[in-house]
Amino acid sequence: MFGLFKRKSIDIVAPVAGEIVMLSSVNDEVFSQKMVGDGIAIVPTDGLFCSPIDGEVSRLFPTKHAYVVKHNSGVEVMVHIGLNTVSLDGDGFTAVVSEGDSVKAGDLIVKTDLEKIITSGRETITPVIISEMANYKIVEKKSGVVTKDDPVLEVK
């Protein structure tokens, strides 16, 4: 009888290949101080950004620099490609999905020209944030080098 109502954990996979760094090391206090949620950051090695979970693309910013995928459990994961990239006004970002689309973990969401981000003087570091942390708890975080689809966070 016990455990019937126990909440399942949800694996969040790397939305891009790269190296995981602590969120506190991100050079933007909105992310480093966890004002929008907890998670990790990835320094990407390629420009193919994918869904970190199965769900629905609940938000795709007009500039394509960030997106949110909502799992059917209610967990929302935001992927914010680079820092201060909203000011690029979409230059170098190409979305391959639309808001409201259903996606599986690993499905391509946005193609990005990382070199364009770098030459514009911005950082490519990509926060991967679980919002609504009052309702969820991160029970495990991975570190080191990851490839797309490697589990990086476990949320319960």
C-alpha positions in Angstrom: 0.0 0.0 0.0 2.9 2.4 0.8 4.3 4.1 -2.2 1.1 4.0 -4.3 1.1 7.8 -4.4 4.9 8.2 -4.5 5.9 10.7 -7.2 8.0 9.3 -9.9 11.3 10.8 -10.7 11.9 12.4 -14.1 15.2 12.2 -16.0 16.3 15.4 -17.7 18.8 14.8 -20.5 21.4 17.1 -21.9 19.8 19.2 -24.6 23.2 19.7 -26.2 26.7 18.2 -26.1 29.3 20.0 -24.0 30.6 20.3 -20.5 28.4 20.7 -17.5 29.3 23.5 -15.1 27.7 24.6 -11.9 24.8 27.1 -12.2 26.5 29.3 -9.6 29.4 29.9 -12.1 27.1 31.4 -14.8 28.0 35.1 -15.4 24.4 36.3 -14.9 23.0 36.6 -11.5 19.4 35.7 -12.6 20.8 32.2 -13.3 23.7 32.0 -10.8 21.5 33.0 -7.9 18.7 30.6 -9.1 16.1 33.4 -9.4 14.3 31.6 -12.2 14.9 28.0 -10.9 17.6 25.5 -10.2 19.5 23.3 -12.6 22.9 23.2 -14.4 24.6 25.0 -17.2 26.3 23.5 -20.2 29.2 25.0 -22.3 28.1 23.6 -25.7 30.4 22.1 -28.2 27.8 22.2 -31.0 24.8 24.2 -32.0 22.1 21.6 -32.0 19.8 22.2 -29.1 17.2 19.5 -28.3 14.4 18.7 -25.9 15.6 17.7 -22.4 12.3 15.8 -21.7 9.3 14.3 -23.4 6.6 16.9 -23.5 5.2 20.0 -25.2 7.1 23.1 -26.3 5.2 25.4 -24.0 7.3 28.5 -24.9 9.6 29.3 -27.8 10.9 32.9 -27.5 10.5 34.9 -30.7 14.3 35.4 -30.8 14.7 31.6 -30.6 17.4 32.0 -27.9 15.4 30.1 -25.3 12.6 27.6 -25.0 10.6 25.7 -22.4 9.4 22.1 -22.6 6.6 21.0 -20.2 6.4 17.3 -19.2 3.0 15.8 -18.6 3.8 15.7 -14.9 4.0 19.5 -14.9 7.8 19.8 -14.7 9.0 22.6 -17.0 12.5 22.8 -18.3 13.9 26.0 -19.8 16.9 25.9 -22.1 18.5 29.4 -22.4 21.1 29.4 -25.2 23.9 31.7 -24.3 23.9 34.9 -22.2 22.5 38.2 -23.5 21.6 36.4 -26.7 18.2 37.9 -26.8 19.8 41.1 -28.2 20.9 39.1 -31.3 17.2 39.3 -32.2 17.2 35.8 -33.6 20.2 36.2 -35.8 22.0 32.8 -35.8 19.0 30.9 -34.3 16.7 28.6 -36.4 13.8 26.9 -34.7 12.7 23.6 -36.2 9.5 23.3 -34.0 6.7 25.6 -32.9 5.1 26.4 -29.6 2.5 23.7 -28.9 4.4 20.9 -30.7 4.9 17.6 -28.9 8.5 16.5 -28.6 10.5 13.6 -27.2 13.7 13.9 -25.3 16.4 14.4 -27.8 14.3 15.9 -30.6 15.9 18.9 -32.2 14.4 22.2 -31.2 16.8 25.0 -32.3 19.9 25.1 -34.5 22.3 27.8 -33.4 25.5 29.3 -35.0 27.8 29.2 -31.9 30.5 31.1 -33.8 28.1 34.0 -34.4 27.3 34.1 -30.6 31.0 34.1 -29.8 32.0 36.7 -32.4 29.2 39.0 -31.1 31.0 39.0 -27.8 28.4 36.9 -25.9 28.9 33.7 -24.0 27.5 30.4 -25.3 27.1 28.9 -21.8 23.5 27.5 -21.7 21.5 27.3 -18.4 19.2 24.3 -18.2 16.6 25.3 -15.6 13.8 23.5 -13.8 11.2 26.2 -13.0 8.5 25.9 -10.3 11.1 24.4 -7.9 8.6 24.8 -5.0 6.8 21.8 -6.5 9.9 19.7 -7.4 13.2 18.7 -6.0 16.4 17.9 -7.9 17.6 14.7 -6.4 20.7 14.2 -8.6 23.0 16.4 -10.8 25.6 15.1 -13.1 28.9 16.8 -13.9 31.6 16.6 -16.6 31.5 16.2 -20.3 28.1 15.0 -21.8 26.7 14.2 -25.1 23.2 15.0 -26.2 20.7 12.8 -24.5 22.9 11.9 -21.5 20.9 12.1 -18.2 22.1 15.2 -16.4 19.4 15.9 -13.8 16.9 13.8 -11.9 13.8 15.6 -10.6 11.2 14.3 -8.2 
